[in-house]
Amino acid sequence: MLDYHVFRLENGLTVIFHPDRTTNIAVVNVLYKVGARDEDPEKTGMAHLFEHLMFEGSKNIPVFDKPLEKAGGVSNAFTNSDYTNYYIIIPRDNIETALWLESDRMLSLDFSEDKLEIQKKVVIEEYKETVLNQPYGDDYKHLMKLAYKVHPYRWIVIGEDFHHIEKVTLDDVRDFFFKFYAPNNAIVSIAGNFQDQEIEDLINKWFGDIASRRVPVRCYPQEPEQTGMRRVEVVRNVPYDKVMMGFHYSSRLEYGYYASDVITDLLAEGDSSRLYQSLVKQKQIFSEIDAYITGRVDKGLVIVEGILKEGVRPELGEEAIWEELKKISREQISDYEYQKIKNNIEAQFQYNKVSLRSRAHGLAYHQMLGDVALYNLELQRYNDVSKLDILTYSNMIFQPHRANVLYYLHEEN
């Protein structure tokens, strides 16, 4: 069980402190409750663009990295559909440098046309490289558009179209920043060898004077229940055909989330998994295959995807996947298989907790979900998933009317 202390400033900033007396390293993790699902459908990619802009200098600090490097720190960030996360890892004695940097860019960025144009070009090139020019780079984009018709998960994090980023103006950027990058829309999580009062004093010193802002109340359109199988084919310059199947499943706080995660581990975790043994090793239909959940806050997808061996028709690959999904939906797994997957899950949990950064992020993430205490309950929730639950949820999820099927086909010579 992780020890932590939660407090809030008058401006609405939520702070979580996790003490670790064994380290001389500190982690400052800042999670903003804004992701791709908060974007205008005609201006997608803004949240990801901001991940870049936040390193372009703030109101009083022209170059973010210089003071951080002098203090021996490193930083990075990532964006997804639900939130944006920034972190700094720094020697314990230099934590004020990290807090100074994070508080100043929360106060205000250094907005300029030149910096905006630079980062727009960076993001557009990233889009072209990872989505348009990489083999199978736009497969996820097509599957999301197929599976979601009203929910903002229907576009990918980097944006529906790079032309959306081309059109972003300085006014758009200012509006997005002051709407979402606010203390009352953020969670600061600090991990390291400190005392509670020491952290409270430092947080009040660096963040206490930042004014709260009028953050919009979010109400995302919920995806209607799917009532029939959906299909799409795309043809691209790729070496082999690919089959992707997406099935709607539970939201992050529902019990079905944990059952679905266990199910995908049973299907595709490692070379001893069901899909690999049957469809790669024995039947040799696929050269590689995987199953995973998207892990979103609102209802996500269970995805099964595989690259077919040369000459294998996608219809045969899809049929073979359905056979395996029917097995896990109709036949209760063995005690051995059940214990093996539970052991793997516990080992992964223990491994993740070794990292101070992982702990800091995990606490902030669960606070965003509604209660930081959920972090200490995660492993138990996975352990509560029974063999009967696996059977029940597999049967519920892997129904033809819930399926979204993408054939990603290679161009014929």
Secondary structure as UniProt FT lines:
FT   STRAND          5..8
FT   TURN            10..11
FT   STRAND          14..19
FT   TURN            21..22
FT   STRAND          25..32
FT   HELIX           36..38
FT   TURN            41..42
FT   TURN            44..45
FT   HELIX           46..53
FT   TURN            54..55
FT   HELIX           65..70
FT   TURN            71..72
FT   STRAND          74..79
FT   STRAND          84..91
FT   HELIX           92..94
FT   HELIX           95..107
FT   HELIX           113..127
FT   HELIX           128..132
FT   TURN            135..138
FT   HELIX           139..147
FT   HELIX           152..154
FT   TURN            157..158
FT   HELIX           162..166
FT   HELIX           170..180
FT   HELIX           183..185
FT   STRAND          186..192
FT   HELIX           196..207
FT   TURN            208..209
FT   STRAND          230..236
FT   STRAND          242..248
FT   TURN            252..253
FT   HELIX           255..268
FT   TURN            271..272
FT   HELIX           274..275
FT   HELIX           276..282
FT   STRAND          286..293
FT   STRAND          301..308
FT   TURN            310..311
FT   HELIX           314..330
FT   HELIX           335..354
FT   HELIX           356..369
FT   HELIX           372..377
FT   HELIX           378..383
FT   HELIX           387..397
FT   HELIX           400..402
FT   STRAND          403..410
//
